[in-house]
Every structure is written in structure tokens, then in C-alpha cells.
Amino acid sequence: MKAARRVAVVAHFDAEGLLTDFTRQLLDELLLHAERIVLVSTRLAPEQVAGLDARITVIVRENVGYDFYSFRTGILAIEALYAYDELIIANDSVVTIDKGGLGKAFAKMQDVACDVWGMTESYQVSRHLQSYFMVYRKSAFFTQYFDRFWRDVRVLEDKWEIILSYEVGQTQWLLNHGAKIAVAYEPDAAALRTVATRLKQKRLRDGAGALTATPGSKDVQQANPVHYLWDELYRRFGFIKSEVLRDDPNGVLDVELSRVVTDAATRARVEAEIARMRQTRKNTMPLITGTRKGPSEQELERYGVAAIDPGQLHGRHAIVLHLFHVDLIDSIYAYMRNLIADHDVFVSVKSVEDRRVAVRYFQDQKVRAFVYLHPNIGRDVGPFVSLLNTGLLDRYDAVCKLHSKKSVYHDGGGQWRDELMKSLLGSSLEVLKILRAFDDQPMLGIVGPATAYLSNARFWGGNEERLRVLAAETGIEDARVRLGFFAGTMFWFRPAALQALRERNISLNEFDPEAGQRDATLAHVIERLFVLWVEQAGYFAGTTRAPAVALRHDDYDDQGISVLPS
């Protein structure tokens, strides 16, 4: 059988401008299977090019657009692409350790009938071949749709938009045009059991209870194979993804490296590279989540909350999410999907770029979501008040209010966010328990995490004076004012119970300009008033522990939380 003629495009970035030994090993491995390589780098020191094989063409470009713009640059630079049988696209995000790994993949896929294949695939967001190593056959790259896809790739600086538009979008584009895809590594039953075990171990480390830590089949399916099965991929193909070694994002390095990379000298080289990556590469490409400039009047008119069509609302329940940190969308949706009753989703974002990411994400998840643009005013409370003021929430029996809280001023902010969401949306059973309480108890007005309820006076902060003024404006007598609130402003509520807030019709110009404040803004004041407004309207407050039972305010006098100053 005639050997396939191949050309490869490799995207490269290194914080120090180096072609490391491991990247050179990747290039050497590729040259065993490809006639030519186009190496596209966004940071490469000139001296690093010296001595490279003559079959490697180097292009150094501006550091914008991430790997997909490098792929585009390299593909368009290939002369007579039609003369090749296969096109490889790869990047340097793998530490290529052993020789011969790529050969095993090519040998396995040689007789597989497909148009495009990848080393691995992921079901995170939706099914897609992972772009760190893919092979296009001529039946795919010698088409108009291939040419159109790559010519339409643009410089995007939002990593989530790139993932949705290009990494996930590339596979969906192929499938939509009838291309057949395949994958070199498909986890078997034993590997899926390993994923389930490691997912559970991670959740236990993150503080989940023994019952809720066990992942479901969908959780296992959506787990990233290059993270959770890194050692199996190494044994088969001789590489480990860089972020697994550098950051261990999912806490799976419970298998010691020495048990996997057994040669001491090789392991020492890997460990030295890990140390270098952690010093130089971590945080070198921060996730950009939208423009710094606020949305224009035209953008707000077109995409703002007033543009939501009430005729499109259908659910009995709803989720309201303020998505300031769009990079958290996937982890937040992992909780949101536990609401299995019919519901609508409202998502506020701060920029047109973030809106595009969110709309695409929820479309891929087949979720009915109304994504609206909102100025970065009032933290999560400003967009919520704007939505409440429209009356769009009046139709719902119960609404869950969430936001992509990071608490960047405290190391435990991420863990606290997960604790709050787990309490509100931790499982379908827990969510149904809360919804049943709203059905069975007509005077239940709000349900929040028991661990987040604060009533001790030390949590007034600098908010008491301003709170009493707003309380009076909304019909609460001064003698009834006391502190009692769900810190973090995530909770379930009955819209009718917040009628006083809606009638006050707070406008955006009343909120404090954003300056990174930790206390004493109108948003902090409103956070401390939700329960008072509920009780003023004749409803009661419950907790996720016992949603159908009115909470006893005095029971929480000694409670505190680590992310709030006391």
C-alpha cells in the first residue's frame, strides 16, 4: 500500500521563546510521518531556529488569537495542499516523552474509514475532537467547507469564545457537512471506572459529602480524558498534556509520576520541565472575558433586558445567572442542569463578546436561555434588579438567583461559590425538594443555604445607616430592622415576595461606581435586605436544610463565613 503523503501545521508558544527538548521530540516524531512541517510560533527566539531540519518552515507571528489563528496561518501558507493526502494540525501543549507514540496512533487509524480523526475527543460542552492533535484526510481538507472554515477564523481573545467557535465549532462544522470523524483513543469500561473513581476523589477533596461525591454517567462522559486518563494516554502514545503536569487542574496526579515514567533520567527531565513551566508559563496567557469598555447605548437597546420577549417565556420556574466571569460557565452549568423541571434561564453579561459566548454555549446545551447585556454596575445585584423591575419574573413560582462569584480578595472564594451552588442545585432530588416546598407552602418566600445565613451584628459592615434609609423607603418600620441575610446573594425566591423591591424601582444610577469595593455599596445594602423584604410581605424564609420550615433567626447568631470580614 502506498504511504500517505502528509503535511503538518504545529502551533507553538513558549514564555521564554524556547523550542524545548520535548517540543523538538514532537517535531522529530512528526517528521517520521510527514514530509513537511509548518511551525507557527507566537514567541520564538531567533537562535532556536538554528539547526532545525530543512523540512520545517518557521513562521513567527504576533501573539494574538491563540492556537487556532496559528493553525489558520500555517494552513494558508502551505503551497499545493491538494498534493497531500493528509493534513496534521497539532500544538505544543503536550510533553512528548517517548519515541514511537505517534506511530502507534497512525498505525491504529490507518484502516479506519473516516474523514478526520483526533487523538482524543471530549464531550465537555458537546462532542468534539480535541484540537491539540488532529488529522484531516483529503476527503475533508479538499472541500469548500474546509476552506471556508479556516478562512473565517478570526483573532479572538476570549478563550471561551475560541473554544466554542473553533474547538467545539470545528467538529460541529465537520459533522454538519457530513464528514465522518473518528478517534485514536476511546476509553473502555475499565478506563471509565478509573474516571469515576478520580472524579469522586476530586469531589471529596473539594469538600463534597460521600453521597454527593459519586459522579453520574454523564459526569464521567464529560470528564476531559487528557486530564483524568493522562497516565493511560502516556502508556499508549508517549505524551502527557502540559497542563496536567503544570497545574493538575482536576487533582488527578494521585498516580505518582515515578510509577508511570519509570526511567529515572527521563523522569528527571520531565520534572525539570514541570518546574520551568510553573515558573514561566503559568498565567502568561490570562483568560480575557470581554472588553473593558462598557456596552454602548445601541448594544444595550439591541441586547439589553428590555429586548427580552415575554411571549417566549414558558417555564414555571427560572434560573437567573449573572455571568461576570464567563470562564466559569461550564462549572456553573454543571449545577444548573440539576433543575430538571421545566424552566427558563436568564443570563446577564457585561459585554457583547461575553454574550456571544453565553448564547453559543446554551444553544449547544439546548437550553432555553435569554442572555442580556448589562452595564458593569451593581455587581450581580444591579442586573438582577434590572430584570426584576421589568416584571418578567412575575410569572414564575420559584426562581433561583446565581452568579459567577470569585471573591478574588479571598483564596476560598471559589470553594465558597461551589458550596453555595451545591446547596441550591446540588442534585435533582435536592432541587425537587425545594420546589415542592414552594408548592406546599404558599407563604414560603425565600430559601437560601443554611451555611450562608448571617445574623450577628458584626456583619453589618458599613451598611446599617444606608440600609435603614432604603428599608424605610420600602415600607419597613425602623423598629423591625435587624440583620439577617444569605451572604453571597444566591438563593431561591418567590417573585411575589420581593414586591417591595420591585415597587421601589431602583435605577442603575443609584448604584455606586465599580471600584472593587468589599463593603458599603448599594449592592451590599440590598444583599442584607432580601429577607426583610420577604418577611415584610408576610412570607417566611427557609433554608436548603429544611425549606418548608421558617428559619429561626437566633439560631444563626454565632455563625460566620471565612470570606467575609468580621
Buried (B, 14 or more C-beta within 10 A) or exposed (E): EEEBEBBBBBBBBBBEBBBBBBBBBBBEBBBEBBBBBBBBBBBBBEEBBEEBEEBBBBBBBEBEBBBBBBBBBBBBEBEEBEEBBBBBBBBBBBBBBBEEBBBBBBEBBEEEEBBBBBBBBBBBBBBBBBBBBBBBBBBBBBBEBBBEBBEEBEEBBBBBBBBBBBBBBBBBBBBEBEBBBBBBBEBEEEBBEBBBBBBBBBBBEBEBEEEBBBBEEEBBBBBBBBBBBBBBBBEBBBBBBBBBBBEBEBBBBEEEBEEBBEEEEEBEBBBEBBEBBEEEBEEEBEEBBBBEEBBEEEBBEEBBBEEBEEEEBEBBBBBBBBBBBBBBBBBBBBBBEBBEEEBBBBBBBBBBBBBBBBBBBBBBBEBBBBBBBBBBBBBBBBBBBBBBBBEBBEBBBBBBBBBBBBBEEBEEBBBBBBBBBBBBBBBBEBBBBBBEBBEEBEEBBBBBBBBBBBBBEEBBBEBBEBBBEBBEEBEBEEEEBEBBBBBBBBBBBBBBBBBBBBEBEBEBEBBBEBEEEEEBBBBBBBBBBBBBBBBBBEBBBBBBEEBBEBBEBEEBEEBBBEBBEE
